[in-house]
Every structure is written in C-alpha cells, then in structure tokens.
C-alpha cells in the first residue's frame, strides 16, 4: 500500500466517524437549546402567574421574567450554533475527499465557500441575539457592548457581502 492509498483509507474512515460524532454534537446542542427555551418559558410563566402581592394586586416589575427571557435567548443561541459543527465537518470532509480522489474539486471548493457564508450569517445572528440578551431588563444602556457588538455585526456583514460577491464572480 502506498502513501496515497493510506491517506485515502485513513481519510475515509476519519470522515465516516467524524460525521457521526458531529451529528451527535449537533443533536446534543440542539436539545440543550430546546431545553433552555423550555426552561425559560416555564420559569417566566410560573413567575408571571404567581407574581402578586398579598392583597392580589401586582406590584413593581417582574425580574424573574427577565431571567426567563435570558434563558430563552440562550436557548436560541444554542439552536443557532447546533448545525455549525456538522456543516463544517461535512464540507471539510467532502473537500478533503475530493482532493484525495482528484474528483470534483471545484464543486467541493464551492461548497466550502457556501459554508463560509453560512457560518458568517449564523455568527451575525448569534452576536445580535447576545446583544438583545445583554439589554433585556437593563436600566442603563451599556454603550461598550453596543459598539463592539455593532462593529462585529458590520464586520461580519462586510465579509458576507465580499464572500458572496467573490463567489459570484468565480461562478461566471
């Protein structure tokens, strides 16, 4: 067996196991996200229903609902992160397989570029969700988090536009 066959066999076995592992990680993170969302909804509803003074009138604000909303936003972040590992492993594995077999390399490169666009758009969503979570229930506006988060969103958006433009130019 020569070195190329060794790399092909090792790459094929590694790819098969990494797909399975990435799928398990994706499902685990997704379930964690759904659990956080469920916990946040349950916590918010419980506090909302039992939030009354001794004479039956509600008073003040509901800090527990803010905690519940934070948990819901955490769960949403987990749901956004869940497919990342699987998509990255599959696209890199397909690219490496195409390189080892000298087959459909251009198609595999396009898939990697599409995955880069997906990663960038998911990162924009995650940063936006984190910004919303930071400002829920905060009496004062923290400008440093807003500036840094906004800068990240603008930077990721520029990367996404450039990546999409370059991919379209290469397709022509």
C-alpha positions in Angstrom: 0.0 0.0 0.0 1.5 3.3 -1.0 1.1 6.6 0.9 -1.8 7.9 -1.3 -3.9 4.8 -0.5 -3.0 5.1 3.1 -4.2 8.7 3.2 -7.4 7.8 1.2 -8.3 4.9 3.6 -7.5 7.0 6.7 -9.4 9.9 5.4 -12.4 7.8 4.5 -12.6 6.2 8.0 -12.0 9.5 9.8 -14.7 11.2 7.7 -17.2 8.5 8.5 -16.6 8.7 12.2 -16.4 12.5 12.3 -19.8 12.7 10.5 -21.4 10.5 13.2 -19.7 12.5 16.0 -20.7 15.8 14.5 -24.3 14.6 14.2 -24.3 13.6 17.9 -22.9 17.0 18.8 -25.4 18.8 16.7 -28.3 16.9 18.2 -27.0 17.5 21.8 -26.5 21.2 21.3 -30.0 21.5 19.7 -31.6 19.6 22.6 -29.8 21.8 25.0 -31.1 24.8 23.2 -34.7 23.5 23.3 -34.2 22.7 27.0 -33.1 26.2 27.7 -36.0 27.7 25.8 -38.5 25.4 27.6 -37.0 26.2 31.0 -37.1 29.9 30.2 -40.8 29.7 29.1 -41.7 27.6 32.2 -39.8 29.9 34.6 -41.4 33.1 33.0 -44.9 31.7 33.1 -44.6 30.4 36.6 -43.4 33.7 37.9 -45.9 35.6 35.9 -48.9 33.6 37.2 -47.7 33.7 40.9 -46.5 37.3 40.9 -48.9 39.2 43.1 -48.8 40.9 46.4 -50.7 39.6 49.5 -53.8 41.6 48.5 -53.9 40.2 45.0 -52.6 43.2 43.1 -49.4 43.1 41.1 -46.6 45.5 42.1 -43.3 46.6 40.6 -41.5 44.8 37.8 -41.1 41.1 37.2 -37.4 40.3 37.4 -38.0 36.6 37.0 -39.5 37.1 33.6 -36.2 38.9 32.6 -34.3 35.8 33.7 -36.7 33.6 31.7 -36.2 35.7 28.6 -32.4 35.5 29.1 -32.7 31.7 29.2 -34.9 31.7 26.1 -32.3 33.8 24.3 -29.5 31.4 25.5 -31.5 28.5 24.0 -31.9 30.4 20.8 -28.1 30.8 20.6 -27.7 27.1 21.1 -30.1 26.4 18.3 -28.1 28.7 16.0 -24.8 27.0 17.0 -26.1 23.4 16.7 -25.7 22.9 12.9 -22.3 24.6 12.7 -20.1 21.6 13.7 -22.0 19.2 11.4 -21.9 21.6 8.4 -18.2 22.3 8.9 -17.2 18.7 9.3 -19.2 17.6 6.2 -17.9 20.4 4.0 -14.3 20.0 5.0 -14.6 16.2 4.7 -16.1 16.4 1.2 -13.3 18.8 0.2 -10.6 16.6 1.5 -12.2 13.5 -0.1 -12.3 15.4 -3.4 -8.7 16.4 -3.1 -7.6 12.9 -2.3 -9.5 11.4 -5.2 -8.9 14.3 -7.6 -12.6 14.3 -8.3 -15.0 17.3 -8.3 -12.5 19.6 -6.5 -14.2 22.8 -7.9 -17.6 21.6 -6.7 -16.1 20.9 -3.2 -14.5 24.3 -3.1 -17.8 26.0 -3.9 -19.4 24.0 -1.1 -16.7 25.2 1.3 -17.4 28.8 0.2 -21.2 28.3 0.8 -20.4 27.0 4.3 -18.3 30.1 5.0 -21.3 32.2 4.1 -23.5 30.2 6.4 -21.0 30.5 9.2 -20.8 34.2 8.8 -24.6 34.7 8.7 -25.0 32.5 11.8 -22.4 34.5 13.6 -24.3 37.7 12.8 -27.4 36.1 14.3 -25.5 35.0 17.4 -24.0 38.4 18.0 -27.4 40.1 17.5 -29.0 37.6 19.9 -26.3 38.2 22.5 -26.8 42.0 22.2 -30.6 41.6 22.8 -29.9 39.4 25.8 -27.5 42.0 27.3 -30.1 44.8 27.1 -33.1 42.9 28.3 -34.1 44.3 31.7 -31.1 46.6 31.9 -32.0 50.0 33.3 -29.0 51.7 31.8 -27.6 51.3 28.3 -24.1 49.9 28.1 -22.5 51.6 25.1 -19.4 49.5 25.0 -21.3 46.3 24.4 -23.4 48.0 21.8 -20.4 49.5 20.0 -18.4 46.2 20.0 -21.4 44.1 19.0 -22.5 46.5 16.3 -18.9 46.6 15.0 -18.9 42.8 14.8 -22.2 42.7 13.0 -20.9 45.3 10.5 -17.6 43.4 10.0 -19.4 40.0 9.5 -21.8 41.7 7.1 -19.0 43.1 5.0 -17.3 39.7 5.0 -20.5 38.1 3.9 -21.1 40.6 1.1 -17.5 40.2 -0.1 -17.6 36.4 0.1 -20.9 36.3 -1.9 -19.5 38.8 -4.5 -16.3 36.8 -5.0 -18.2 33.5 -5.3 -20.5 35.0 -7.9 -17.5 36.4 -9.9 -15.8 33.0 -9.8 -19.0 31.3 -11.0 -19.1 33.4 -14.1 
